[in-house]
Amino acid sequence: MSFARQKLGRIGERKARRYLCRRGLRVLEQNWRCAGGELDLLAREGDTLVVVEVRTSRAGFAGGPSYTIGPEKRWRIERLTRRWLLRSTWRPSAVRFDVISVERSAWWRWRIRWLQSAFETREG
């Protein structure tokens, strides 16, 4: 991944974090990493753990960035969430998987879309 794409991704994650905080969620972790990968944002909304995948792109991307999350990525997010829960002392009553897409339309304009319950977990 190029430096420019990494920088764009970091900006998108910061904007997504602020967006969630302004809407009353408490961000617990950002860029949580373990040997199996990384979760972008873990937040708390009441007694629900909200796992957020952040997708950042420039405007004009076909379908928007949230459509780039395929079955393999979903499986990885679920697996990493289980690992996070095993290490956490908090036991949420529910877990929700959201996607926030951050699109840059011009250097000064950003559009943020929050898709709640973007996908369901698979059992097993």
N, CA, C and O atoms as CSV, one atom per row, in Angstrom:
chain,resi,resn,atom,element,x,y,z
A,1,MET,N,N,0.845,-1.173,0.000
A,1,MET,CA,C,0.000,0.000,0.000
A,1,MET,C,C,0.893,1.240,0.000
A,1,MET,O,O,1.871,1.314,0.743
A,2,SER,N,N,0.550,2.186,-0.824
A,2,SER,CA,C,1.359,3.392,-0.943
A,2,SER,C,C,1.209,4.281,0.294
A,2,SER,O,O,0.235,4.187,1.041
A,3,PHE,N,N,2.194,5.133,0.479
A,3,PHE,CA,C,2.157,6.076,1.603
A,3,PHE,C,C,0.920,6.957,1.526
A,3,PHE,O,O,0.286,7.228,2.546
A,4,ALA,N,N,0.568,7.410,0.313
A,4,ALA,CA,C,-0.603,8.286,0.143
A,4,ALA,C,C,-1.892,7.574,0.564
A,4,ALA,O,O,-2.751,8.182,1.201
A,5,ARG,N,N,-2.032,6.294,0.215
A,5,ARG,CA,C,-3.224,5.532,0.610
A,5,ARG,C,C,-3.258,5.309,2.122
A,5,ARG,O,O,-4.321,5.378,2.738
A,6,GLN,N,N,-2.088,5.040,2.721
A,6,GLN,CA,C,-2.020,4.870,4.177
A,6,GLN,C,C,-2.437,6.156,4.877
A,6,GLN,O,O,-3.195,6.128,5.846
A,7,LYS,N,N,-1.940,7.275,4.382
A,7,LYS,CA,C,-2.282,8.567,4.978
A,7,LYS,C,C,-3.771,8.837,4.849
A,7,LYS,O,O,-4.400,9.287,5.806
A,8,LEU,N,N,-4.345,8.571,3.682
A,8,LEU,CA,C,-5.780,8.742,3.469
A,8,LEU,C,C,-6.571,7.859,4.431
A,8,LEU,O,O,-7.577,8.299,4.987
A,9,GLY,N,N,-6.127,6.621,4.630
A,9,GLY,CA,C,-6.788,5.707,5.556
A,9,GLY,C,C,-6.742,6.201,6.993
A,9,GLY,O,O,-7.738,6.107,7.710
A,10,ARG,N,N,-5.614,6.721,7.419
A,10,ARG,CA,C,-5.491,7.251,8.791
A,10,ARG,C,C,-6.405,8.454,8.992
A,10,ARG,O,O,-7.037,8.597,10.039
A,11,ILE,N,N,-6.469,9.319,7.979
A,11,ILE,CA,C,-7.370,10.471,8.072
A,11,ILE,C,C,-8.813,9.983,8.201
A,11,ILE,O,O,-9.567,10.482,9.037
A,12,GLY,N,N,-9.192,9.015,7.382
A,12,GLY,CA,C,-10.542,8.470,7.436
A,12,GLY,C,C,-10.879,7.873,8.780
A,12,GLY,O,O,-11.988,8.064,9.277
A,13,GLU,N,N,-9.947,7.154,9.383
A,13,GLU,CA,C,-10.194,6.557,10.702
A,13,GLU,C,C,-10.357,7.629,11.776
A,13,GLU,O,O,-11.209,7.492,12.654
A,14,ARG,N,N,-9.565,8.684,11.721
A,14,ARG,CA,C,-9.726,9.779,12.685
A,14,ARG,C,C,-11.085,10.450,12.523
A,14,ARG,O,O,-11.755,10.757,13.510
A,15,LYS,N,N,-11.490,10.678,11.267
A,15,LYS,CA,C,-12.792,11.297,11.030
A,15,LYS,C,C,-13.929,10.389,11.486
A,15,LYS,O,O,-14.917,10.870,12.041
A,16,ALA,N,N,-13.803,9.094,11.260
A,16,ALA,CA,C,-14.830,8.138,11.692
A,16,ALA,C,C,-14.915,8.107,13.219
A,16,ALA,O,O,-16.010,8.055,13.779
A,17,ARG,N,N,-13.775,8.138,13.885
A,17,ARG,CA,C,-13.766,8.139,15.349
A,17,ARG,C,C,-14.502,9.367,15.895
A,17,ARG,O,O,-15.362,9.246,16.768
A,18,ARG,N,N,-14.159,10.538,15.379
A,18,ARG,CA,C,-14.836,11.758,15.831
A,18,ARG,C,C,-16.329,11.705,15.536
A,18,ARG,O,O,-17.145,12.138,16.350
A,19,TYR,N,N,-16.679,11.180,14.382
A,19,TYR,CA,C,-18.079,11.060,13.980
A,19,TYR,C,C,-18.851,10.200,14.999
A,19,TYR,O,O,-19.944,10.573,15.424
A,20,LEU,N,N,-18.290,9.073,15.380
A,20,LEU,CA,C,-18.947,8.197,16.357
A,20,LEU,C,C,-19.054,8.859,17.725
A,20,LEU,O,O,-20.087,8.767,18.388
A,21,CYS,N,N,-17.992,9.520,18.141
A,21,CYS,CA,C,-18.006,10.181,19.453
A,21,CYS,C,C,-19.071,11.270,19.501
A,21,CYS,O,O,-19.755,11.422,20.513
A,22,ARG,N,N,-19.217,12.022,18.425
A,22,ARG,CA,C,-20.249,13.062,18.378
A,22,ARG,C,C,-21.652,12.470,18.439
A,22,ARG,O,O,-22.601,13.167,18.800
A,23,ARG,N,N,-21.793,11.213,18.097
A,23,ARG,CA,C,-23.094,10.547,18.138
A,23,ARG,C,C,-23.291,9.716,19.402
A,23,ARG,O,O,-24.218,8.911,19.486
A,24,GLY,N,N,-22.419,9.916,20.377
A,24,GLY,CA,C,-22.623,9.326,21.695
A,24,GLY,C,C,-21.965,7.982,21.948
A,24,GLY,O,O,-22.125,7.425,23.034
A,25,LEU,N,N,-21.241,7.445,20.996
A,25,LEU,CA,C,-20.545,6.189,21.231
A,25,LEU,C,C,-19.223,6.471,21.939
A,25,LEU,O,O,-18.632,7.537,21.772
A,26,ARG,N,N,-18.779,5.526,22.712
A,26,ARG,CA,C,-17.486,5.643,23.387
A,26,ARG,C,C,-16.500,4.722,22.694
A,26,ARG,O,O,-16.672,3.504,22.722
A,27,VAL,N,N,-15.483,5.274,22.080
A,27,VAL,CA,C,-14.493,4.464,21.379
A,27,VAL,C,C,-13.567,3.829,22.416
A,27,VAL,O,O,-12.948,4.517,23.227
A,28,LEU,N,N,-13.491,2.502,22.367
A,28,LEU,CA,C,-12.662,1.744,23.300
A,28,LEU,C,C,-11.261,1.500,22.750
A,28,LEU,O,O,-10.277,1.541,23.489
A,29,GLU,N,N,-11.182,1.247,21.458
A,29,GLU,CA,C,-9.898,0.935,20.815
A,29,GLU,C,C,-9.909,1.480,19.399
A,29,GLU,O,O,-10.947,1.523,18.739
A,30,GLN,N,N,-8.736,1.896,18.946
A,30,GLN,CA,C,-8.558,2.253,17.545
A,30,GLN,C,C,-7.337,1.507,17.049
A,30,GLN,O,O,-6.289,1.514,17.695
A,31,ASN,N,N,-7.473,0.868,15.905
A,31,ASN,CA,C,-6.389,0.075,15.317
A,31,ASN,C,C,-5.885,-1.003,16.269
A,31,ASN,O,O,-4.680,-1.144,16.479
A,32,TRP,N,N,-6.820,-1.766,16.846
A,32,TRP,CA,C,-6.442,-2.866,17.735
A,32,TRP,C,C,-5.814,-3.969,16.901
A,32,TRP,O,O,-6.400,-4.427,15.920
A,33,ARG,N,N,-4.623,-4.392,17.294
A,33,ARG,CA,C,-3.875,-5.388,16.532
A,33,ARG,C,C,-3.548,-6.606,17.371
A,33,ARG,O,O,-3.334,-6.528,18.581
A,34,CYS,N,N,-3.516,-7.739,16.677
A,34,CYS,CA,C,-2.983,-8.974,17.243
A,34,CYS,C,C,-2.349,-9.732,16.078
A,34,CYS,O,O,-2.302,-9.228,14.956
A,35,ALA,N,N,-1.867,-10.928,16.343
A,35,ALA,CA,C,-1.179,-11.684,15.295
A,35,ALA,C,C,-2.070,-11.947,14.086
A,35,ALA,O,O,-1.559,-12.104,12.977
A,36,GLY,N,N,-3.384,-12.000,14.269
A,36,GLY,CA,C,-4.299,-12.321,13.178
A,36,GLY,C,C,-4.753,-11.148,12.331
A,36,GLY,O,O,-5.393,-11.344,11.298
A,37,GLY,N,N,-4.428,-9.919,12.754
A,37,GLY,CA,C,-4.856,-8.774,11.969
A,37,GLY,C,C,-5.189,-7.566,12.819
A,37,GLY,O,O,-4.661,-7.398,13.918
A,38,GLU,N,N,-6.072,-6.725,12.300
A,38,GLU,CA,C,-6.385,-5.454,12.956
A,38,GLU,C,C,-7.873,-5.137,12.829
A,38,GLU,O,O,-8.499,-5.399,11.802
A,39,LEU,N,N,-8.418,-4.571,13.895
A,39,LEU,CA,C,-9.772,-4.025,13.883
A,39,LEU,C,C,-9.648,-2.513,13.914
A,39,LEU,O,O,-8.906,-1.966,14.730
A,40,ASP,N,N,-10.370,-1.831,13.031
A,40,ASP,CA,C,-10.231,-0.378,12.920
A,40,ASP,C,C,-10.712,0.341,14.170
A,40,ASP,O,O,-9.946,1.070,14.799
A,41,LEU,N,N,-11.974,0.143,14.534
A,41,LEU,CA,C,-12.530,0.813,15.713
A,41,LEU,C,C,-13.412,-0.155,16.488
A,41,LEU,O,O,-14.185,-0.916,15.906
A,42,LEU,N,N,-13.286,-0.113,17.795
A,42,LEU,CA,C,-14.171,-0.841,18.706
A,42,LEU,C,C,-14.793,0.208,19.602
A,42,LEU,O,O,-14.093,0.981,20.255
A,43,ALA,N,N,-16.121,0.228,19.628
A,43,ALA,CA,C,-16.819,1.260,20.384
A,43,ALA,C,C,-17.910,0.634,21.229
A,43,ALA,O,O,-18.307,-0.513,21.025
A,44,ARG,N,N,-18.378,1.413,22.174
A,44,ARG,CA,C,-19.448,0.968,23.052
A,44,ARG,C,C,-20.644,1.895,22.874
A,44,ARG,O,O,-20.517,3.117,22.955
A,45,GLU,N,N,-21.806,1.297,22.629
A,45,GLU,CA,C,-23.065,2.027,22.557
A,45,GLU,C,C,-24.000,1.336,23.543
A,45,GLU,O,O,-24.557,0.279,23.247
A,46,GLY,N,N,-24.166,1.939,24.709
A,46,GLY,CA,C,-24.918,1.277,25.771
A,46,GLY,C,C,-24.166,0.036,26.198
A,46,GLY,O,O,-23.001,0.113,26.587
A,47,ASP,N,N,-24.826,-1.105,26.126
A,47,ASP,CA,C,-24.172,-2.371,26.475
A,47,ASP,C,C,-23.848,-3.198,25.237
A,47,ASP,O,O,-23.695,-4.416,25.317
A,48,THR,N,N,-23.743,-2.522,24.084
A,48,THR,CA,C,-23.428,-3.191,22.822
A,48,THR,C,C,-22.016,-2.844,22.382
A,48,THR,O,O,-21.622,-1.678,22.375
A,49,LEU,N,N,-21.261,-3.874,22.016
A,49,LEU,CA,C,-19.962,-3.665,21.394
A,49,LEU,C,C,-20.205,-3.407,19.916
A,49,LEU,O,O,-20.862,-4.200,19.241
A,50,VAL,N,N,-19.678,-2.302,19.415
A,50,VAL,CA,C,-19.820,-1.947,18.010
A,50,VAL,C,C,-18.436,-2.052,17.365
A,50,VAL,O,O,-17.520,-1.302,17.702
A,51,VAL,N,N,-18.306,-2.992,16.438
A,51,VAL,CA,C,-17.054,-3.201,15.714
A,51,VAL,C,C,-17.209,-2.486,14.383
A,51,VAL,O,O,-18.115,-2.788,13.606
A,52,VAL,N,N,-16.313,-1.531,14.126
A,52,VAL,CA,C,-16.472,-0.672,12.952
A,52,VAL,C,C,-15.303,-0.870,11.995
A,52,VAL,O,O,-14.139,-0.705,12.361
A,53,GLU,N,N,-15.640,-1.221,10.778
A,53,GLU,CA,C,-14.662,-1.258,9.698
A,53,GLU,C,C,-14.767,0.079,8.973
A,53,GLU,O,O,-15.850,0.479,8.546
A,54,VAL,N,N,-13.642,0.759,8.840
A,54,VAL,CA,C,-13.620,2.068,8.194
A,54,VAL,C,C,-13.047,1.899,6.792
A,54,VAL,O,O,-11.980,1.313,6.611
A,55,ARG,N,N,-13.770,2.417,5.807
A,55,ARG,CA,C,-13.327,2.382,4.420
A,55,ARG,C,C,-13.228,3.815,3.931
A,55,ARG,O,O,-14.203,4.566,3.969
A,56,THR,N,N,-12.053,4.182,3.476
A,56,THR,CA,C,-11.819,5.547,3.026
A,56,THR,C,C,-11.430,5.528,1.554
A,56,THR,O,O,-10.640,4.691,1.116
A,57,SER,N,N,-11.988,6.452,0.809
A,57,SER,CA,C,-11.636,6.544,-0.611
A,57,SER,C,C,-11.828,7.968,-1.093
A,57,SER,O,O,-12.375,8.820,-0.392
A,58,ARG,N,N,-11.372,8.194,-2.287
A,58,ARG,CA,C,-11.677,9.448,-2.969
A,58,ARG,C,C,-13.046,9.296,-3.606
A,58,ARG,O,O,-13.473,8.178,-3.898
A,59,ALA,N,N,-13.722,10.377,-3.821
A,59,ALA,CA,C,-15.063,10.327,-4.426
A,59,ALA,C,C,-15.002,9.693,-5.803
A,59,ALA,O,O,-13.983,9.752,-6.492
A,60,GLY,N,N,-16.104,9.091,-6.183
A,60,GLY,CA,C,-16.187,8.505,-7.504
A,60,GLY,C,C,-15.870,7.030,-7.530
A,60,GLY,O,O,-15.949,6.406,-8.589
A,61,PHE,N,N,-15.510,6.445,-6.384
A,61,PHE,CA,C,-15.236,5.018,-6.334
A,61,PHE,C,C,-16.539,4.267,-6.568
A,61,PHE,O,O,-17.522,4.518,-5.871
A,62,ALA,N,N,-16.569,3.365,-7.519
A,62,ALA,CA,C,-17.800,2.659,-7.898
A,62,ALA,C,C,-18.392,1.907,-6.717
A,62,ALA,O,O,-17.743,1.030,-6.147
A,63,GLY,N,N,-19.623,2.249,-6.347
A,63,GLY,CA,C,-20.307,1.557,-5.271
A,63,GLY,C,C,-19.962,2.070,-3.893
A,63,GLY,O,O,-20.650,1.733,-2.929
A,64,GLY,N,N,-18.938,2.862,-3.767
A,64,GLY,CA,C,-18.523,3.357,-2.462
A,64,GLY,C,C,-17.643,2.352,-1.755
A,64,GLY,O,O,-17.672,1.165,-2.081
A,65,PRO,N,N,-16.867,2.804,-0.799
A,65,PRO,CA,C,-15.895,1.940,-0.133
A,65,PRO,C,C,-16.510,0.805,0.672
A,65,PRO,O,O,-15.858,-0.223,0.855
A,66,SER,N,N,-17.734,0.950,1.157
A,66,SER,CA,C,-18.312,-0.108,1.992
A,66,SER,C,C,-18.566,-1.389,1.208
A,66,SER,O,O,-18.713,-2.456,1.805
A,67,TYR,N,N,-18.619,-1.301,-0.118
A,67,TYR,CA,C,-18.869,-2.496,-0.920
A,67,TYR,C,C,-17.606,-3.333,-1.142
A,67,TYR,O,O,-17.661,-4.367,-1.808
A,68,THR,N,N,-16.499,-2.905,-0.604
A,68,THR,CA,C,-15.256,-3.650,-0.777
A,68,THR,C,C,-15.044,-4.697,0.312
A,68,THR,O,O,-13.988,-5.327,0.361
A,69,ILE,N,N,-16.019,-4.889,1.173
A,69,ILE,CA,C,-15.875,-5.856,2.265
A,69,ILE,C,C,-16.545,-7.163,1.849
A,69,ILE,O,O,-17.768,-7.298,1.886
A,70,GLY,N,N,-15.717,-8.109,1.457
A,70,GLY,CA,C,-16.219,-9.396,1.004
A,70,GLY,C,C,-16.332,-10.402,2.138
A,70,GLY,O,O,-16.053,-10.074,3.292
A,71,PRO,N,N,-16.740,-11.628,1.816
A,71,PRO,CA,C,-16.936,-12.672,2.834
A,71,PRO,C,C,-15.670,-12.983,3.649
A,71,PRO,O,O,-15.749,-13.219,4.855
A,72,GLU,N,N,-14.523,-12.983,2.998
A,72,GLU,CA,C,-13.281,-13.285,3.722
A,72,GLU,C,C,-12.964,-12.201,4.747
A,72,GLU,O,O,-12.561,-12.505,5.870
A,73,LYS,N,N,-13.144,-10.954,4.368
A,73,LYS,CA,C,-12.894,-9.838,5.289
A,73,LYS,C,C,-13.873,-9.889,6.457
A,73,LYS,O,O,-13.487,-9.655,7.602
A,74,ARG,N,N,-15.128,-10.193,6.173
A,74,ARG,CA,C,-16.123,-10.318,7.242
A,74,ARG,C,C,-15.727,-11.417,8.216
A,74,ARG,O,O,-15.803,-11.230,9.430
A,75,TRP,N,N,-15.307,-12.557,7.690
A,75,TRP,CA,C,-14.890,-13.668,8.543
A,75,TRP,C,C,-13.710,-13.245,9.418
A,75,TRP,O,O,-13.671,-13.570,10.605
A,76,ARG,N,N,-12.759,-12.531,8.845
A,76,ARG,CA,C,-11.587,-12.080,9.610
A,76,ARG,C,C,-12.008,-11.116,10.718
A,76,ARG,O,O,-11.497,-11.206,11.834
A,77,ILE,N,N,-12.924,-10.200,10.433
A,77,ILE,CA,C,-13.406,-9.256,11.443
A,77,ILE,C,C,-14.089,-10.011,12.581
A,77,ILE,O,O,-13.869,-9.697,13.751
A,78,GLU,N,N,-14.907,-10.992,12.252
A,78,GLU,CA,C,-15.581,-11.797,13.282
A,78,GLU,C,C,-14.570,-12.529,14.163
A,78,GLU,O,O,-14.682,-12.529,15.389
A,79,ARG,N,N,-13.586,-13.150,13.522
A,79,ARG,CA,C,-12.560,-13.903,14.260
A,79,ARG,C,C,-11.755,-12.982,15.176
A,79,ARG,O,O,-11.490,-13.326,16.328
A,80,LEU,N,N,-11.368,-11.815,14.667
A,80,LEU,CA,C,-10.614,-10.870,15.485
A,80,LEU,C,C,-11.469,-10.341,16.637
A,80,LEU,O,O,-10.956,-10.114,17.732
A,81,THR,N,N,-12.753,-10.146,16.402
A,81,THR,CA,C,-13.655,-9.696,17.468
A,81,THR,C,C,-13.723,-10.723,18.581
A,81,THR,O,O,-13.706,-10.365,19.759
A,82,ARG,N,N,-13.801,-12.000,18.221
A,82,ARG,CA,C,-13.802,-13.054,19.255
A,82,ARG,C,C,-12.513,-13.001,20.072
A,82,ARG,O,O,-12.542,-13.163,21.292
A,83,ARG,N,N,-11.391,-12.777,19.405
A,83,ARG,CA,C,-10.109,-12.663,20.128
A,83,ARG,C,C,-10.128,-11.470,21.082
A,83,ARG,O,O,-9.689,-11.570,22.228
A,84,TRP,N,N,-10.644,-10.338,20.591
A,84,TRP,CA,C,-10.705,-9.150,21.444
A,84,TRP,C,C,-11.571,-9.431,22.670
A,84,TRP,O,O,-11.201,-9.073,23.788
A,85,LEU,N,N,-12.712,-10.065,22.463
A,85,LEU,CA,C,-13.620,-10.362,23.580
A,85,LEU,C,C,-12.974,-11.296,24.595
A,85,LEU,O,O,-13.195,-11.147,25.797
A,86,LEU,N,N,-12.187,-12.246,24.135
A,86,LEU,CA,C,-11.490,-13.155,25.058
A,86,LEU,C,C,-10.507,-12.405,25.951
A,86,LEU,O,O,-10.292,-12.802,27.096
A,87,ARG,N,N,-9.910,-11.335,25.450
A,87,ARG,CA,C,-8.921,-10.563,26.204
A,87,ARG,C,C,-9.549,-9.451,27.043
A,87,ARG,O,O,-8.892,-8.876,27.911
A,88,SER,N,N,-10.815,-9.151,26.783
A,88,SER,CA,C,-11.477,-8.043,27.463
A,88,SER,C,C,-12.149,-8.507,28.753
A,88,SER,O,O,-12.573,-9.658,28.867
A,89,THR,N,N,-12.239,-7.606,29.713
A,89,THR,CA,C,-12.966,-7.915,30.950
A,89,THR,C,C,-14.444,-7.565,30.812
A,89,THR,O,O,-15.264,-8.017,31.612
A,90,TRP,N,N,-14.792,-6.766,29.807
A,90,TRP,CA,C,-16.178,-6.363,29.579
A,90,TRP,C,C,-16.910,-7.443,28.799
A,90,TRP,O,O,-16.373,-7.991,27.835
A,91,ARG,N,N,-18.115,-7.746,29.206
A,91,ARG,CA,C,-18.958,-8.716,28.520
A,91,ARG,C,C,-20.201,-8.011,27.990
A,91,ARG,O,O,-21.179,-7.853,28.721
A,92,PRO,N,N,-20.177,-7.586,26.731
A,92,PRO,CA,C,-21.326,-6.868,26.177
A,92,PRO,C,C,-22.527,-7.792,26.020
A,92,PRO,O,O,-22.382,-9.008,25.895
A,93,SER,N,N,-23.712,-7.197,26.028
A,93,SER,CA,C,-24.924,-7.994,25.825
A,93,SER,C,C,-25.128,-8.326,24.350
A,93,SER,O,O,-25.827,-9.284,24.021
A,94,ALA,N,N,-24.516,-7.533,23.451
A,94,ALA,CA,C,-24.640,-7.758,22.008
A,94,ALA,C,C,-23.402,-7.234,21.299
A,94,ALA,O,O,-22.662,-6.404,21.826
A,95,VAL,N,N,-23.201,-7.737,20.099
A,95,VAL,CA,C,-22.109,-7.271,19.241
A,95,VAL,C,C,-22.725,-6.896,17.899
A,95,VAL,O,O,-23.525,-7.643,17.337
A,96,ARG,N,N,-22.339,-5.727,17.398
A,96,ARG,CA,C,-22.847,-5.247,16.121
A,96,ARG,C,C,-21.667,-4.896,15.225
A,96,ARG,O,O,-20.662,-4.354,15.686
A,97,PHE,N,N,-21.799,-5.212,13.943
A,97,PHE,CA,C,-20.749,-4.924,12.971
A,97,PHE,C,C,-21.218,-3.819,12.037
A,97,PHE,O,O,-22.183,-3.990,11.292
A,98,ASP,N,N,-20.525,-2.680,12.084
A,98,ASP,CA,C,-20.880,-1.513,11.286
A,98,ASP,C,C,-19.766,-1.209,10.287
A,98,ASP,O,O,-18.629,-1.656,10.438
A,99,VAL,N,N,-20.122,-0.450,9.280
A,99,VAL,CA,C,-19.141,0.057,8.315
A,99,VAL,C,C,-19.334,1.560,8.215
A,99,VAL,O,O,-20.454,2.049,8.069
A,100,ILE,N,N,-18.233,2.279,8.294
A,100,ILE,CA,C,-18.270,3.718,8.036
A,100,ILE,C,C,-17.438,3.965,6.790
A,100,ILE,O,O,-16.266,3.595,6.720
A,101,SER,N,N,-18.063,4.595,5.815
A,101,SER,CA,C,-17.308,4.970,4.622
A,101,SER,C,C,-17.044,6.467,4.685
A,101,SER,O,O,-17.935,7.273,4.955
A,102,VAL,N,N,-15.808,6.802,4.429
A,102,VAL,CA,C,-15.364,8.193,4.429
A,102,VAL,C,C,-14.858,8.468,3.018
A,102,VAL,O,O,-13.902,7.846,2.553
A,103,GLU,N,N,-15.506,9.398,2.357
A,103,GLU,CA,C,-15.138,9.718,0.980
A,103,GLU,C,C,-14.685,11.167,0.883
A,103,GLU,O,O,-15.356,12.081,1.363
A,104,ARG,N,N,-13.553,11.351,0.262
A,104,ARG,CA,C,-13.039,12.705,0.035
A,104,ARG,C,C,-13.482,13.157,-1.345
A,104,ARG,O,O,-13.108,12.563,-2.356
A,105,SER,N,N,-14.280,14.212,-1.375
A,105,SER,CA,C,-14.744,14.720,-2.664
A,105,SER,C,C,-13.853,15.843,-3.175
A,105,SER,O,O,-13.771,16.075,-4.381
A,106,ALA,N,N,-13.205,16.519,-2.286
A,106,ALA,CA,C,-12.226,17.556,-2.608
A,106,ALA,C,C,-11.332,17.660,-1.375
A,106,ALA,O,O,-11.663,17.108,-0.326
A,107,TRP,N,N,-10.245,18.337,-1.484
A,107,TRP,CA,C,-9.309,18.331,-0.358
A,107,TRP,C,C,-9.926,18.902,0.906
A,107,TRP,O,O,-9.414,18.632,1.993
A,108,TRP,N,N,-10.984,19.665,0.821
A,108,TRP,CA,C,-11.610,20.262,1.995
A,108,TRP,C,C,-12.977,19.656,2.316
A,108,TRP,O,O,-13.583,20.031,3.320
A,109,ARG,N,N,-13.475,18.743,1.505
A,109,ARG,CA,C,-14.819,18.184,1.724
A,109,ARG,C,C,-14.758,16.676,1.910
A,109,ARG,O,O,-14.062,15.961,1.188
A,110,TRP,N,N,-15.514,16.216,2.909
A,110,TRP,CA,C,-15.594,14.782,3.219
A,110,TRP,C,C,-17.054,14.403,3.389
A,110,TRP,O,O,-17.851,15.183,3.910
A,111,ARG,N,N,-17.399,13.208,2.948
A,111,ARG,CA,C,-18.737,12.674,3.173
A,111,ARG,C,C,-18.582,11.387,3.979
A,111,ARG,O,O,-17.816,10.494,3.616
A,112,ILE,N,N,-19.329,11.315,5.082
A,112,ILE,CA,C,-19.265,10.151,5.954
A,112,ILE,C,C,-20.625,9.469,5.943
A,112,ILE,O,O,-21.658,10.105,6.157
A,113,ARG,N,N,-20.607,8.172,5.692
A,113,ARG,CA,C,-21.830,7.370,5.739
A,113,ARG,C,C,-21.624,6.224,6.716
A,113,ARG,O,O,-20.614,5.521,6.679
A,114,TRP,N,N,-22.598,6.056,7.583
A,114,TRP,CA,C,-22.523,5.051,8.645
A,114,TRP,C,C,-23.578,3.997,8.385
A,114,TRP,O,O,-24.774,4.277,8.463
A,115,LEU,N,N,-23.145,2.796,8.079
A,115,LEU,CA,C,-24.046,1.675,7.843
A,115,LEU,C,C,-24.026,0.796,9.092
A,115,LEU,O,O,-23.075,0.053,9.334
A,116,GLN,N,N,-25.085,0.898,9.870
A,116,GLN,CA,C,-25.178,0.107,11.096
A,116,GLN,C,C,-25.660,-1.298,10.766
A,116,GLN,O,O,-26.443,-1.497,9.837
A,117,SER,N,N,-25.183,-2.271,11.538
A,117,SER,CA,C,-25.524,-3.684,11.309
A,117,SER,C,C,-25.265,-4.043,9.849
A,117,SER,O,O,-26.141,-4.570,9.162
A,118,ALA,N,N,-24.072,-3.755,9.393
A,118,ALA,CA,C,-23.716,-3.962,7.991
A,118,ALA,C,C,-23.715,-5.434,7.609
A,118,ALA,O,O,-24.012,-5.781,6.466
A,119,PHE,N,N,-23.383,-6.299,8.560
A,119,PHE,CA,C,-23.437,-7.737,8.280
A,119,PHE,C,C,-23.674,-8.490,9.580
A,119,PHE,O,O,-23.411,-7.995,10.676
A,120,GLU,N,N,-24.176,-9.692,9.415
A,120,GLU,CA,C,-24.480,-10.567,10.553
A,120,GLU,C,C,-23.305,-11.503,10.790
A,120,GLU,O,O,-22.522,-11.777,9.881
A,121,THR,N,N,-23.193,-11.986,12.014
A,121,THR,CA,C,-22.133,-12.949,12.311
A,121,THR,C,C,-22.563,-14.332,11.863
A,121,THR,O,O,-23.749,-14.658,11.804
A,122,ARG,N,N,-21.567,-15.121,11.554
A,122,ARG,CA,C,-21.802,-16.539,11.270
A,122,ARG,C,C,-21.479,-17.287,12.547
A,122,ARG,O,O,-20.526,-16.947,13.249
A,123,GLU,N,N,-22.236,-18.262,12.838
A,123,GLU,CA,C,-21.946,-19.095,14.016
A,123,GLU,C,C,-20.863,-20.084,13.669
A,123,GLU,O,O,-20.778,-20.575,12.543
A,124,GLY,N,N,-20.001,-20.381,14.698
A,124,GLY,CA,C,-18.988,-21.407,14.484
A,124,GLY,C,C,-17.625,-20.928,14.393
A,124,GLY,O,O,-16.702,-21.723,14.212
